[in-house]
Amino acid sequence: MNHWIIVPVVLPALLAPLIAFVMRHDIVLARSFSTAGTAALAAVAVGLTLMAAGGQTHVYELGNWPAPFGIVLVLDRLSAMMVLLTAVLGMIVLAYAIGTGWDRRGQHFHALFQFQLMGICGAFVTGDIFNLFVFFEVLLIASYGLMIHGGGKDRLRAGLQYVIMNLAGSTLFLFALGTIYATTGTLNIADLAQRVQEIPAEDSALVRVAAVLLMVVFAVKAALFPVQFWLPGTYSNAPAPVAALFAIMTKVGAYAVLRVYAIVFPPETAATGALPAGTLMVMALVTLAVGALGVLGARRLLPLVSFSVLGSMGTLFIALAGFAPETTVAALFYLVHSTFAAAALFLVADLVVSQRGEAADRLVTAPPAAQNGLLAALFFAGAIAMTGMPPLSGFLGKLLILDAVRPSDHAVLLWTAILLTSLLTIVGFARAGSVIFWKSTELVGTGAGAGGEARPRAPGLALAAIGAIMAAFLTLTVLAGPATAYLEQAAAQLHDPADYIEAVLSRAAGGS
Amino acid sequence: MELIVASSIGVLTAGGVYLLLRLRSFPVILGLALLSYAVNIFVFSSGRLATGLPPILAKSAPGYTDPLPQALVLTAIVISFGMTAVLVMLSLGAYLEADDDRVNMPSDEGANPEPAGSPAPGPEGRAEAGPDRAPGRVEERQ
């Protein structure tokens, strides 16, 4: 058994209490340990990805109990990639939080941050659906703390909504798990995949209920249409580095949908059939429309970015709902890209807010930011990435999605939806950018309170963090070939559950 | 017994959902607590109901009852207890900070980012019936 698989969970789990109890009065020490821990996590994630790239599904049995009886962690190409993405994003966000001093505006930022990484990594590597619930709770409870980091009336109230929404989601999750256990008698994903296939269509009512309940739960996490209301308020009121880190949290929902519905309830299942895919597609389309209209209607920059995240989740799920290797490749490429795009926009928006003084993030003409040109360029790049225009990787992502849904029966509808909402998003971003960066420069000449107080300039570390995201876009664009090749293998592995089931259950069956 | 357990889950869930849809944080917390009770019983009964059977194999007993749901429900209880504590602290913080425990956000986001100290109740606030309508009344009653 390879013990490296559990390191992404154990390392932050050990580091977080250490930071909380030992280093809470020494910010320098906490920063160093948090950075070192995240860097180590990234290194381990690279190693795990290289290990998984070989194509073997690695299984880690906790307590050495064989699969259906004990909890397993499973590492395949998809989960390794997601852990790597988490670690890289965590590193960038941490650098930004340290650079701008966000981590000193409240208590225990670094401890909560490590717990958050632990929950996210755990959700990606677990092979047991109840364990997935536990890791969801871990990442949620850390995110509650991070969400209200720094305090403030609006933030606390938005945080309260976020917590209530997610607690209701957790309750639904437990109802779904109870139903699944009552009908199949197992909670191991691989074991479930076998048992669900054996249920005949006429006895499948409860399984269908459980499948739909689970979908609602994951939709809460991924902010899909009927349950997306928490996202704009949460993201636009959260501290910017936290909002950037939350960019991966919606992807946890997407990952869970992919993992559970590709392995346990694939479209050929007698019990559920095309029900999950069809429902998800409708939810994705409406989410996309809501996101695009929100971008167009937003009167502040942070809600605008939040709604664009909503739109990107809609786009992602249009591809994801195909549940075929080709569409999954496109979805995964867009998933990686949109995570970075959302993070970049939140970080740039935070710099804009900190440099605009009283105007904050409202879309009004106001004295320009101290580094107006630089921020405008970064915002421009982020907006290009988010809306999916060439030359950055968002364009490739949307192209892959459009190409992947071409054989679908509703190709015309999907193409129209994606292209039209892209246009709306472009208009929204262009309007916001021109008001904040271009129209504001005119005020310098008229002297409408341009000078006055000295505006803070962006710290170098913060700019380096945003630069790292831009570098990630470029890497993803230039190396799109190798990246897609890896994702194709990951998707093929995911959509061939026999290999996964074999790897997880082999010891119980063989008795070795 | 099945009837009693099933209807108690149903009643708890109904009460929980009703309270969850209220507009003030205190009933919402109670609603979530009721929902977590309901789900705990639900998970517990997902291993089938049995009386007088041990959760392990024993020679003296005629059978055994499924131990896994009991372990699951223990996890669920611990988590929901912790979550409720966090939620109470958070809503208390939000209440003290804003002098108001309504769940919804201030209606206008954009035109005036700093609303006045006692924001006018939105249309939802007016629609809510009951003695705790006026801001500040909650504190008096506690």
Interface residues (C-beta under 8 A of the other chain):
Chain A: F130 V134 E137 I141 Y144 I148 G151 G152 K153 D154 L156 R157 A158 G159 L160 Q161 V163 I164 L167 A168 S170 T171 L174 F175 L177 G178 T179 Y181 A182 L187 G233 S236 A298 R299 R300 P303 A360 R362 L363
Chain B: L20 S25 V28 L32 L35 S36 A38 V39 N40 F42 V43 S45 S46 G47 R48 L68 P69 L72 T75 A76 I79 S80 G82 M83 V86 L87 L90 S91 G93 A94 E97 A98 V103 N104 M105 P106 E109 G110 A111 P113
